[in-house]
Amino acid sequence: MNKAKMSIDRLNRISAIDNRIYGSFIEHLGRAVYNGIYEPEHPMANKKGFRKDVIQLVKELQVPIIRYPGGNFVSGFNWEDSVGPREQRPKRLDLAWFTTETNEVGMQEFDEWLQEVNSEMMLAVNLGTRGADAARNLVEYCNHREGSFWSDLRIRHGKKAPYGIKTWCLGNEMDGPWQMGHKTAYEYGRLANETAKMMRWVDPSIELVACGSSKMVMPTFADWEAMVLTEAYEEVDYLSLHNYWGNSDGDTESYLAGGILMDDFIKSVIAICDYVKAKKRSKKKINLSFDEWNVWYHTKESDKQIEHWLQAPPRLEDIYNFEDALLVGGLLITLLKNSDRVKMACLAQLVNVIAPIMTEVGGKAWTQTIYYPFYYTSVYGRGEALKVNIEGPRFDCKQYTDVPMLDSVAVYNEEEETLALFVMNRSIKEDLEITCDLRGVKADRCIGNVALEGYDYKAANTAESPGCVVPAQKPTGILEAGSMHTVVSRSSWNMFRFHIGK
Ligand code: AHR
């Protein structure tokens, strides 16, 4: 059997992890909101119409921030439609997804739901069909205490205390021709700069995310980032990255190595941010917000048949399988390995729409395969990210060469005196015998071992059999002279937890 050596040292610190790296996303799209989080006729609905079973599953994921209300949807959204008395809210055609938006759930209702799930809002403003004026008014409505037109309107709408929204996205995927109000990098960079300036004049405490490329293969990638930052560097705090993965050509070996592309994308965007910093002789560092990432490909073709102007039709309801879950686990490792610069990330999305949580109308809520790696990483991956030194075999596949079989990151939690070690064996062919030297973190015993392994790549959970693909709780290994010896099976994602001694 192939062997690998690993070692972890307390001093090999990547960064303190910003918990917002475990963010997610709810867009007014498909059944994410209506018949997803909100279904007033459901037997499990609370007084406000939100499903308690969904709330429970979201809470378990411990998602600290949720991007809202889009996505492509936000680029045609009039925020004023979604506030105030519900019976006066207009129905609008949504040109992003060709549906009818009723605005039954808006700012106030979504904020109430966020409180139920212990999360906060990352609010996107419309820089597609609208601009700086609507955006600064929205900041005034949400965050200004009182005594101005928009803040007093909020109070008349029954919300005395400001929402106090801290994190704001300056539009969505403005580089994409599919976007309402698509712009050139220069047009967007100028607009982002002016909008950011005015939003911050209303509330200097907010943090702003400018749009980077909507995927790494965009023809404008890199030039887009450089130009946007050239125009808006001093006014923005983060640059966004979006990317979706898929295995449409059935090449599982390359698919499972998808973390390489994510890593490359992140490193390239960091290089561009730092290039503009140098060019501007700026003291400020721009960090990254990977605010859309996930697997999305299962429904791309079938969704083309959906009739236009329906209300909340099922859309982007990808059913995820074992290999998708492995990839998601691997992508989380990559995000943590880059947590010195990736401060926020949003698994896109959260309920029904390319989501870890699915619902049946009037029926069950259930968890997809990808729920599990996200759950374990979010719950146990808080603290300081530590680099894992690895000496082990590598392989070539169709899309990448020299791929390390093992991918790994560790998270040290000083307060809880624990270390979580996340390990993926990307090889589809070989199990690996590993020896992990933990003396550098003073681990004295293994307290948990969870493995997602051994399923058919296409095995999936469904409403009828939701427990098909779940990680196994394995016996905890014994440490010998501060080292763990174990086998990680081919195509597996694993989490080991250790107690840290004095
Ligand atoms: O998450 C689905 C869509 O993917 C979002 O609306 C858009 O931003 C991206 O293209």
Residues whose N, C-alpha, C, O or C-beta is under 5 A from the ligand:
A	BS01	AHR	G71 N72 F73 N172 E173 A348
